[in-house]
Amino acid sequence: MTTNHSASPLTPAKFCFIVLFVLIFFSIASAQNQRPNASPIPFAAQPELSQAEQANFPPQLLEELSAIKAAALSDDYAYRQIAHLTENIGPRPSGSLQAKAAVDYVAAQMRELGLDVHLEEVRVPHWVRGAETAELTEYAGQAAGTTQRIVLTALGGSTSTPANGIMADVVVVNSFYELNALGRDQVAGKIVLFNELFDKQKAAAGMAFMAYGEAVRYRGAGPKAAADLGAVAALVRSVGGADFRLPHTGFSLPGGIPAGAVTAEDADLIAHLSTQGKVRMHLTLTPQKLPDATSYNVIADLRGSEHPEEFVVVSGHLDSWDLGTGAIDDAAGVVVAMEAAEILQKIHLRPRRTLRVIAWMDEENGGAGSQAYTKDHSTEFPHHVAAIESDSGAAHPLGFDIRMTPHAAELLRPVLAVLQSFGGNVAMPTSYAPGADIAAMSEAGVPALGILQDGRTYFNYHHSAADTLDKIVPAELRENAAAMAVMGYALASMKDPLPR
């Protein structure tokens, strides 16, 4: 057989290949020369546990954590509880009959599990919604004899218009800077609309709470700022991500004037028309602030076997806004905390320290429940080993927002490894308390955690009529329950408490 040894011509494609090969070769060689003593690290290698981690989480405890996870992922307790809270009881504004029914129900369920239950009194605001209507009565290009309906809802803290409403021109601003630049002369006697957009791209990229923080400041402080310049009412663009002409309510610092949230579509309409000329609105909001009412935080203790005087808090808030039924905000947080105790009782595990389940009251309308707990228990905060709150929905849990020392966070690696099988192993350090109701404990140095959920769609429904049971995915709720139960039991049963 004859072999042809003649060289083939060097085509442009071959030349490019040779150049690319040489570049890659020298890049690798250079990197190796920079790390002459480095040994290869397996791509998916788990870091070895330190002696402290091994001592805090011996094999038996790790087996118990795995058993808790397995039990929670096959348990429908949390879903049955959230179904009752949202559909049988319904919306639970502080001071309402539904809030009272929810307190009684959660307390009874915890007693049924054998926990030591007590109700701690809280004086809460009692604000109730009234009539909510608005229409544009004058604007450029208006068809004779017509008005345009505006979809809106009152904000918590709003005062009332007269029963027949008010009529005023609307001025649109996009920031506090623009409001202040107008000054009293151009604001007094008018309705101010704060048209700050919710950043949907941030939300879609997993930064929904950053987007919320940028927009919600206008809901919180806008009405007061407008009132200080003589406005007769204030409106804000709803803080939410889904534009289905759905208004989102929420707390607003009382400014002494009517305050409401308009839908994103209606905010756009008013803003567009205002560039063409005067826009005049007839606005009717008739909420009432009734006398403060007596309500309760539900406290349920699963006493520790060795250190019952030390506490690990697992919690969510029981109150909700009134437009929907408060499923993702925050019946979900309450029921996964309840299930943390239910799982331990079901598989007969007793933590070394006391696991304290708390269903907070009045997170939404001022935080009276957490303030009362701080007043009654602050001297015990040195014995609160850790506190967890779930108040970011019920979507797939990615792990935890954590506020604690770096060393304390490092010690939790074995626990996060248990949660890795369903992706709940992120520990995201934060400089702020990862839950409004545990903020005072966090400020006092108590290690604080909040379940970190996939928040990309949370603000589509938050504080709106769409916050209902159908938004709960049972499998994801079970994952949240597993995250709460595993972490709660780990903190309550590890050998040494987390350092502060």
C-alpha positions as CSV (number, residue, x, y, z in Angstrom):
1,M,0.0,0.0,0.0
2,T,1.3,3.4,-1.0
3,T,1.1,6.2,1.6
4,N,0.9,9.8,0.6
5,H,3.2,11.9,2.9
6,S,2.7,15.2,1.1
7,A,1.6,18.0,3.5
8,S,-1.8,19.5,3.0
9,P,-2.0,23.2,2.5
10,L,-2.3,25.5,5.6
11,T,-5.9,26.8,5.2
12,P,-7.2,29.8,7.2
13,A,-9.3,27.5,9.3
14,K,-6.3,25.3,10.3
15,F,-4.3,28.5,11.0
16,C,-6.9,29.7,13.4
17,F,-7.1,26.4,15.1
18,I,-3.3,26.3,15.7
19,V,-3.3,29.8,17.1
20,L,-6.2,29.0,19.5
21,F,-4.4,25.8,20.6
22,V,-1.2,27.6,21.4
23,L,-3.0,30.4,23.3
24,I,-4.9,27.8,25.4
25,F,-1.7,25.8,26.0
26,F,0.3,28.8,27.2
27,S,-2.6,30.1,29.3
28,I,-2.8,26.7,31.2
29,A,1.0,26.6,31.5
30,S,1.1,30.1,32.9
31,A,-1.6,29.4,35.4
32,Q,0.2,26.2,36.5
33,N,3.4,28.2,36.9
34,Q,1.7,30.6,39.2
35,R,0.5,27.8,41.5
36,P,3.4,25.3,41.5
37,N,2.3,23.7,44.7
38,A,-1.5,23.7,44.1
39,S,-3.2,20.3,44.0
40,P,-6.3,19.7,41.9
41,I,-9.6,20.3,43.7
42,P,-12.6,18.1,42.7
43,F,-15.3,20.2,41.1
44,A,-18.0,19.2,43.5
45,A,-15.9,18.5,46.6
46,Q,-17.5,19.3,49.9
47,P,-15.2,21.2,52.3
48,E,-14.2,19.1,55.3
49,L,-16.0,19.9,58.6
50,S,-14.0,21.6,61.2
51,Q,-13.6,20.1,64.6
52,A,-16.1,22.6,66.1
53,E,-18.7,21.7,63.4
54,Q,-18.2,18.0,64.0
55,A,-18.5,18.5,67.8
56,N,-21.7,20.6,67.4
57,F,-23.3,18.2,64.9
58,P,-22.4,14.6,65.7
59,P,-23.5,11.8,63.4
60,Q,-26.7,11.1,65.4
61,L,-27.8,14.7,65.2
62,L,-27.2,14.8,61.4
63,E,-29.2,11.6,61.1
64,E,-32.1,13.3,63.0
65,L,-31.9,16.3,60.8
66,S,-32.2,14.1,57.7
67,A,-35.2,12.3,59.2
68,I,-36.9,15.6,59.9
69,K,-36.3,16.7,56.3
70,A,-37.7,13.4,54.9
71,A,-40.8,13.7,57.2
72,A,-41.5,17.3,56.2
73,L,-41.2,16.6,52.5
74,S,-43.9,14.0,52.7
75,D,-46.2,15.9,55.2
76,D,-49.3,17.9,54.3
77,Y,-49.8,19.4,57.8
78,A,-48.8,22.9,56.7
79,Y,-51.0,22.9,53.6
80,R,-54.0,21.8,55.6
81,Q,-53.4,24.6,58.1
82,I,-52.9,27.3,55.5
83,A,-56.1,26.1,53.8
84,H,-58.1,26.6,57.0
85,L,-56.5,30.0,57.8
86,T,-57.1,31.4,54.4
87,E,-60.4,29.8,53.2
88,N,-62.2,29.0,56.4
89,I,-61.1,32.1,58.4
90,G,-60.1,34.4,55.6
91,P,-58.3,37.8,55.7
92,R,-57.0,38.7,59.2
93,P,-56.5,42.4,59.6
94,S,-55.4,43.4,63.1
95,G,-58.3,44.0,65.4
96,S,-60.8,42.1,63.2
97,L,-63.0,39.1,64.1
98,Q,-61.0,37.0,61.7
99,A,-57.7,37.8,63.5
100,K,-59.3,36.8,66.8
101,A,-60.5,33.5,65.2
102,A,-57.1,32.8,63.8
103,V,-55.5,33.4,67.2
104,D,-57.9,30.9,68.8
105,Y,-57.4,28.4,66.0
106,V,-53.6,28.4,66.0
107,A,-53.5,28.2,69.8
108,A,-55.9,25.2,69.8
109,Q,-53.8,23.4,67.1
110,M,-50.6,23.9,69.1
111,R,-52.3,22.6,72.3
112,E,-53.4,19.6,70.3
113,L,-49.8,18.8,69.5
114,G,-49.0,18.9,73.2
115,L,-47.1,22.2,73.3
116,D,-47.2,24.6,76.2
117,V,-49.4,27.4,74.8
118,H,-50.0,30.9,76.1
119,L,-51.5,34.0,74.6
120,E,-49.7,37.3,75.2
121,E,-51.8,40.4,75.0
122,V,-51.2,43.0,72.3
123,R,-53.0,46.3,71.8
124,V,-53.4,46.7,68.1
125,P,-54.8,49.4,65.7
126,H,-58.1,48.7,64.2
127,W,-58.4,50.3,60.8
128,V,-61.3,49.3,58.4
129,R,-61.7,49.9,54.7
130,G,-64.7,51.9,53.4
131,A,-65.8,53.1,50.0
132,E,-63.1,53.4,47.4
133,T,-63.8,55.1,44.1
134,A,-62.2,57.6,41.8
135,E,-62.8,59.0,38.3
136,L,-61.1,61.5,36.1
137,T,-63.6,64.3,35.5
138,E,-61.5,66.7,33.4
139,Y,-58.5,66.0,31.1
140,A,-57.4,66.8,27.5
141,G,-59.3,65.3,24.7
142,Q,-62.2,64.2,26.9
143,A,-65.4,63.1,25.2
144,A,-68.2,65.4,26.3
145,G,-70.3,64.1,29.2
146,T,-67.9,61.3,30.2
147,T,-65.4,60.4,33.0
148,Q,-62.8,57.8,33.3
149,R,-62.8,55.3,36.2
150,I,-59.6,54.9,38.2
151,V,-59.0,51.6,40.0
152,L,-57.5,52.1,43.5
153,T,-57.5,51.1,47.1
154,A,-56.9,52.9,50.4
155,L,-53.6,52.6,52.2
156,G,-53.4,51.7,55.8
157,G,-53.2,54.9,57.8
158,S,-55.4,56.8,55.3
159,T,-57.9,59.2,56.7
160,S,-61.3,59.6,55.1
161,T,-62.7,62.0,52.5
162,P,-66.2,63.4,53.0
163,A,-68.8,60.8,52.1
164,N,-69.4,62.5,48.7
165,G,-65.6,62.7,48.1
166,I,-63.3,65.5,47.1
167,M,-62.6,67.1,43.7
168,A,-59.1,68.4,42.9
169,D,-56.4,68.7,40.3
170,V,-53.8,66.0,40.1
171,V,-50.0,66.7,40.1
172,V,-47.7,63.8,39.1
173,V,-44.2,63.4,40.5
174,N,-41.6,60.6,40.2
175,S,-39.6,61.3,43.3
176,F,-39.5,63.2,46.5
177,Y,-37.0,65.6,44.8
178,E,-39.6,66.5,42.2
179,L,-42.3,67.0,44.9
180,N,-40.0,69.3,46.9
181,A,-39.0,71.2,43.7
182,L,-42.7,72.0,43.0
183,G,-43.0,73.5,46.5
184,R,-46.2,74.4,48.4
185,D,-47.4,76.8,45.8
186,Q,-47.9,74.1,43.2
187,V,-48.9,71.3,45.6
188,A,-51.3,72.9,48.1
189,G,-54.9,72.0,47.4
190,K,-54.0,69.2,44.9
191,I,-53.9,65.4,44.8
192,V,-50.3,64.2,44.5
193,L,-49.6,61.0,42.6
194,F,-46.2,59.4,43.2
195,N,-45.5,57.5,40.0
196,E,-42.4,55.4,41.0
197,L,-42.1,52.3,38.9
198,F,-41.5,48.8,40.4
199,D,-38.4,47.5,38.7
200,K,-39.6,44.3,37.0
201,Q,-36.2,43.5,35.6
202,K,-34.7,43.4,39.0
203,A,-37.5,41.2,40.2
204,A,-37.0,38.8,37.3
205,A,-33.3,38.6,38.0
206,G,-34.0,37.5,41.6
207,M,-33.7,41.0,43.3
208,A,-37.4,41.5,43.9
209,F,-36.9,42.8,47.4
210,M,-34.4,45.4,46.2
211,A,-37.0,46.5,43.7
212,Y,-39.6,46.6,46.4
213,G,-37.4,48.7,48.7
214,E,-36.9,51.3,46.0
215,A,-40.6,51.7,45.3
216,V,-42.2,51.2,48.7
217,R,-40.6,54.3,50.3
218,Y,-43.2,56.3,48.4
219,R,-46.0,54.3,49.8
220,G,-44.6,54.6,53.3
221,A,-43.7,58.2,53.4
222,G,-45.2,59.8,50.3
223,P,-48.6,60.8,51.8
224,K,-47.0,62.5,54.8
225,A,-44.6,64.4,52.5
226,A,-47.4,65.5,50.3
227,A,-49.5,66.6,53.3
228,D,-46.6,68.7,54.6
229,L,-46.8,70.7,51.4
230,G,-50.6,71.2,51.6
231,A,-51.9,68.4,49.4
232,V,-55.5,67.4,50.0
233,A,-54.8,63.7,49.2
234,A,-52.0,61.4,48.0
235,L,-51.9,58.5,45.7
236,V,-49.0,56.1,44.9
237,R,-48.4,53.7,42.0
238,S,-49.1,50.2,43.4
239,V,-45.9,48.5,44.5
240,G,-46.1,45.2,42.6
241,G,-44.9,43.4,39.6
242,A,-48.0,42.2,37.8
243,D,-49.9,44.7,35.8
244,F,-53.4,43.3,35.7
245,R,-55.1,46.5,36.9
246,L,-54.7,45.2,40.4
247,P,-54.1,47.7,43.3
248,H,-51.8,46.7,46.1
249,T,-52.4,48.1,49.6
250,G,-50.0,48.5,52.5
251,F,-49.0,50.6,55.5
252,S,-48.4,54.3,55.1
253,L,-47.3,56.8,57.8
254,P,-50.4,58.7,58.7
255,G,-50.3,62.1,57.0
256,G,-53.7,63.3,58.0
257,I,-55.0,63.2,54.4
258,P,-56.7,60.5,52.3
259,A,-54.1,58.1,50.8
260,G,-54.5,55.4,48.2
261,A,-52.7,53.2,45.8
262,V,-53.8,53.2,42.1
263,T,-53.0,50.4,39.7
264,A,-49.9,50.6,37.5
265,E,-52.2,51.0,34.4
266,D,-54.1,53.9,36.0
267,A,-50.9,55.5,37.2
268,D,-49.7,55.5,33.6
269,L,-53.0,56.9,32.3
270,I,-52.9,59.8,34.7
271,A,-49.2,60.5,34.0
272,H,-49.8,60.5,30.2
273,L,-52.8,62.8,30.4
274,S,-51.0,65.1,32.8
275,T,-48.4,65.8,30.0
276,Q,-51.3,67.1,27.8
277,G,-52.9,69.5,30.3
278,K,-54.8,69.7,33.5
279,V,-56.1,66.5,35.0
280,R,-58.9,66.7,37.6
281,M,-60.1,63.8,39.8
282,H,-63.1,63.0,42.0
283,L,-61.8,60.8,44.8
284,T,-63.8,59.0,47.5
285,L,-62.0,57.0,50.3
286,T,-63.9,56.4,53.5
287,P,-61.8,54.2,55.8
288,Q,-62.3,54.4,59.5
289,K,-59.8,54.2,62.4
290,L,-61.7,52.5,65.2
291,P,-60.5,52.4,68.8
292,D,-57.5,50.1,69.4
293,A,-58.4,46.5,70.1
294,T,-57.0,43.7,72.2
295,S,-55.3,40.9,70.4
296,Y,-52.6,38.3,71.1
297,N,-49.3,36.8,70.0
298,V,-49.6,33.0,70.1
299,I,-46.6,31.5,71.9
300,A,-46.3,27.7,71.9
301,D,-43.3,26.0,73.5
302,L,-41.9,22.6,72.9
303,R,-39.8,22.4,76.0
304,G,-36.1,21.5,75.7
305,S,-34.9,18.3,77.3
306,E,-31.6,19.7,78.7
307,H,-31.9,23.5,78.5
308,P,-35.5,24.5,78.6
309,E,-34.5,28.0,79.7
310,E,-32.9,28.6,76.3
311,F,-35.1,29.4,73.3
312,V,-35.0,29.0,69.5
313,V,-37.9,31.0,67.9
314,V,-39.6,29.8,64.7
315,S,-42.2,32.2,63.5
316,G,-44.4,34.0,61.0
317,H,-47.1,36.7,61.3
318,L,-50.7,35.8,61.7
319,D,-52.3,39.1,60.6
320,S,-52.8,40.0,57.0
321,W,-54.2,42.7,54.8
322,D,-57.9,42.5,53.9
323,L,-58.0,42.5,50.1
324,G,-57.0,38.9,49.7
325,T,-56.8,36.1,52.3
326,G,-53.2,36.5,53.3
327,A,-51.8,33.2,52.0
328,I,-48.3,34.1,50.9
329,D,-48.3,37.1,53.4
330,D,-48.1,35.5,55.8
331,A,-50.2,32.4,56.7
332,A,-47.4,30.5,55.0
333,G,-44.9,31.6,57.5
334,V,-47.1,30.7,60.4
335,V,-47.9,27.2,59.2
336,V,-44.3,26.2,58.4
337,A,-43.4,27.3,62.0
338,M,-46.3,25.2,63.3
339,E,-45.1,22.2,61.2
340,A,-41.7,22.5,62.7
341,A,-43.2,21.5,66.1
342,E,-45.6,19.0,64.5
343,I,-42.8,17.1,62.7
344,L,-40.8,16.8,65.9
345,Q,-43.8,15.5,67.8
346,K,-44.7,13.0,65.1
347,I,-41.2,11.4,64.8
348,H,-40.7,11.7,68.6
349,L,-37.7,14.0,68.7
350,R,-37.1,16.4,71.6
351,P,-34.7,19.3,71.1
352,R,-32.1,20.1,73.8
353,R,-33.4,23.7,74.0
354,T,-37.0,24.9,73.9
355,L,-38.4,25.4,70.4
356,R,-40.7,28.4,70.6
357,V,-43.4,28.7,67.9
358,I,-44.7,32.3,67.6
359,A,-47.6,33.5,65.5
360,W,-47.1,37.3,65.6
361,M,-49.9,39.8,65.5
362,D,-49.9,43.2,63.7
363,E,-46.8,42.9,61.6
364,E,-48.6,44.7,58.8
365,N,-50.0,47.7,60.5
366,G,-47.3,48.9,62.9
367,G,-45.6,45.9,64.5
368,A,-47.4,46.0,67.9
369,G,-47.0,42.3,68.4
370,S,-43.2,42.3,68.2
371,Q,-43.0,45.5,70.2
372,A,-45.0,43.8,73.0
373,Y,-42.8,40.7,72.9
374,T,-39.7,42.9,73.2
375,K,-41.2,44.7,76.1
376,D,-42.1,41.5,77.9
377,H,-39.1,39.4,77.0
378,S,-36.1,41.6,76.3
379,T,-34.4,40.6,79.6
380,E,-34.6,37.0,78.3
381,F,-32.9,37.8,75.0
382,P,-29.5,36.6,76.3
383,H,-31.2,33.2,76.5
384,H,-32.7,33.4,73.0
385,V,-30.2,31.3,71.1
386,A,-31.6,32.2,67.6
387,A,-34.7,33.4,65.9
388,I,-36.2,32.5,62.5
389,E,-39.0,34.2,60.7
390,S,-40.6,33.3,57.4
391,D,-42.3,36.4,55.8
392,S,-41.3,36.3,52.1
393,G,-43.9,34.0,50.7
394,A,-44.1,30.2,50.1
395,A,-42.1,29.8,46.9
396,H,-39.1,27.4,46.6
397,P,-36.7,28.1,49.5
398,L,-33.1,28.8,48.4
399,G,-31.8,28.9,52.0
400,F,-31.6,31.6,54.6
401,D,-30.9,35.3,54.9
402,I,-28.7,35.4,58.0
403,R,-27.6,38.1,60.4
404,M,-25.0,36.7,62.6
405,T,-21.2,36.7,63.0
406,P,-19.2,35.0,60.2
407,H,-18.0,32.4,62.6
408,A,-21.6,31.6,63.6
409,A,-22.6,31.3,59.9
410,E,-19.7,28.9,59.3
411,L,-20.9,26.6,62.0
412,L,-24.2,26.1,60.2
413,R,-22.5,24.4,57.2
414,P,-23.6,20.9,58.3
415,V,-27.2,22.0,58.5
416,L,-27.1,23.6,55.1
417,A,-25.6,20.4,53.7
418,V,-28.7,18.5,54.9
419,L,-30.9,21.0,52.9
420,Q,-28.8,20.8,49.8
421,S,-30.8,17.9,48.3
422,F,-33.7,20.4,47.4
423,G,-31.5,23.4,46.9
424,G,-32.1,25.1,50.3
425,N,-28.5,25.5,51.3
426,V,-27.7,29.2,50.6
427,A,-26.7,31.3,53.6
428,M,-26.9,34.9,52.5
429,P,-25.4,37.4,55.0
430,T,-27.4,40.6,55.5
431,S,-26.8,43.8,57.4
432,Y,-30.5,44.1,58.4
433,A,-32.8,41.9,60.4
434,P,-34.2,39.2,58.1
435,G,-37.7,39.6,59.5
436,A,-39.6,42.6,60.9
437,D,-40.9,40.7,63.9
438,I,-37.5,39.5,65.0
439,A,-35.7,42.8,64.4
440,A,-35.4,43.7,68.1
441,M,-33.9,40.3,68.9
442,S,-31.5,40.7,66.0
443,E,-30.5,44.2,67.2
444,A,-29.9,42.7,70.7
445,G,-27.4,40.3,69.1
446,V,-29.6,37.2,68.8
447,P,-28.5,35.3,65.6
448,A,-31.4,35.9,63.2
449,L,-32.5,34.0,60.1
450,G,-35.2,34.4,57.5
451,I,-36.2,31.8,55.0
452,L,-34.9,33.0,51.6
453,Q,-37.5,32.2,49.0
454,D,-37.5,32.5,45.2
455,G,-39.1,36.0,45.2
456,R,-39.5,36.6,41.5
457,T,-43.3,36.5,41.5
458,Y,-43.9,37.4,45.2
459,F,-44.8,41.0,44.5
460,N,-47.2,40.1,41.8
461,Y,-49.7,39.2,44.5
462,H,-48.3,40.8,47.7
463,H,-50.9,43.0,49.5
464,S,-53.5,42.5,46.8
465,A,-56.7,40.7,46.2
466,A,-54.7,37.9,44.5
467,D,-52.9,36.8,47.7
468,T,-55.0,33.6,48.0
469,L,-54.6,29.9,48.5
470,D,-54.2,29.0,44.9
471,K,-50.8,30.8,44.9
472,I,-49.4,28.2,47.3
473,V,-47.6,25.3,45.6
474,P,-47.9,22.3,48.0
475,A,-44.5,20.8,47.1
476,E,-42.8,24.2,47.7
477,L,-44.6,24.7,50.9
478,R,-43.3,21.3,52.1
479,E,-39.8,22.4,51.2
480,N,-40.3,25.6,53.3
481,A,-41.5,23.5,56.2
482,A,-38.5,21.2,55.9
483,A,-36.1,24.2,55.9
484,M,-37.8,25.7,59.0
485,A,-38.0,22.4,60.9
486,V,-34.4,21.3,60.1
487,M,-32.8,24.6,60.9
488,G,-35.0,25.1,64.0
489,Y,-34.2,21.7,65.4
490,A,-30.5,22.1,64.5
491,L,-30.2,25.4,66.4
492,A,-32.1,24.0,69.4
493,S,-30.1,20.7,69.5
494,M,-26.5,21.6,68.5
495,K,-24.0,21.2,71.3
496,D,-23.1,24.8,71.8
497,P,-25.2,27.8,71.0
498,L,-24.1,30.0,68.1
499,P,-21.6,32.6,69.1
500,R,-22.7,36.2,69.1
